[in-house]
């Protein structure tokens, strides 16, 4: 009855326990997995709890004052008091007004027209223009939605205004670039960046660790090839892969969701290549640090998470607190999302997105420098 | 590179430690051009570490020297161009075909006409018809031959082979060694690490390393002579019981079974004679003086090294 004895209940528990103890020992040795168990929930809690705000306030706003009047100033004051708007720029002509919106420096631009005060006094109900960058409907939406009501409340006791049940001027909202607030128009450009980040990071994050794990790195190091040559050789094929992937997403977005590409396709292509290269360089530098492929994937996940949450892809960037915006500035996706939305939806030119383009190039160079210097030429 | 060019590897006092543990201590060696130099020692003795220091994969903590006339500390890039290094683990790309692997290596070394060179190597290895098979799908013996072919493809002057025949069947092993001898006859210098004694005897010169120390070097005959070991073979009945008794007798440094007989050795001839005298009178045992085998010498060296360093 030897065979029967092998399948007893105590035997089942013994073997299960042996397996369980072994798993715990291995988990304890695997520092990166352990760090992930702690870091991922903490990171999610902090980011969702403190950084993310779906009804963002203090959004950067530019003002075009065509006249200097008490009424104009109190209207601006009232707008500011709603806490949705933060006046960051005063402009004097419409060209500057449009440029600030196109470059993404401000999300709103308010125009107080010439003769505004006089027209109000005459009861002509003049128009106050509030233009919004609606490429991100979430950011613009809540401010615009509450606008008329809030201004009315704020101005209720203002002596400069004739008393009336309703506002003595009309607030005309102009949701630029995505007037119908179609989510697809916002999501598709963002998805280009998100998908590229994920796939590009994974490809290169595995590239060096795979060679180390399979034992091919040792003989590669004994051959006459330099770290820079290895890196370039490993990155370039994926630039092409990433480029095809970007073309696929944008092409499908155009075909299925009628997402426009208003700006230059060439510019979009060139800056996408830069973004792809930046992500590949970051993935590659992970792969010079990671001990094995699992760690490389875990590092990628840890980097991907803040990219999704802090880049402005899911939640309005301008609505985040300053510290979160600072972190966001160091993520390539943040800059690329601005670039891709600006070019596709606003028709922005290189001059409009130059800051983000330079930031992307900078991040790429930093990552490449880290990767090449971290790359071990010997097995020491 | 004039008269000294006959010496291909010339290193002195190589020392390397990892995390405070000395892995190689004060190793000096000279290898002549065209020699097959066997590098022997137990697992973990520092063979691989020494080889890695020779080809610039590891920087020695102490010591210096040249490999092919280039400084191993500062001219690793030059060394890499002229050295073929075959790692202990199969290190070609398993997911590339035989031909793709060879072409990749030919291009890395900037060999003229890489496609032709790779095709010639496929023929030379006898892999014609299988050049499009994935390297990972080859049998162990073929993998070793392919790896050797890959090392020799860029026409190196020195081959460093780290346990090239581990886990390979005897026939493949013999063919492998024939190939090494042919390469050496063409003027290539070969440093090969192994822990097979029969392979040591195929080398022109050998060095024995244990616990990171180079214990002896020279030709096989020289090494055996240097050992000054005195050996008897014993055959007869109940050898197992005799073995245990001998092992516990002072004056006998080593007793080990070899097939139907025992090898009994001692460093001090007089002490050995005294120790075995009672056993020689026993019935059913035949005693005979013998040359110590290379294995006897190495086991003895290891035992002595252990006394000294551990």
Interface residues (C-beta under 8 A of the other chain):
Chain A: X214 X215 X216 X218 X219 X221 X222 X223 X224 X225 X378 X379 X380
Chain B: X52 X55 X56 X57 X58 X59 X76 X77 X80 X81 X83 X85 X86 X87 X89 X90 X91 X92 X93 X94 X105 X108 X109 X110
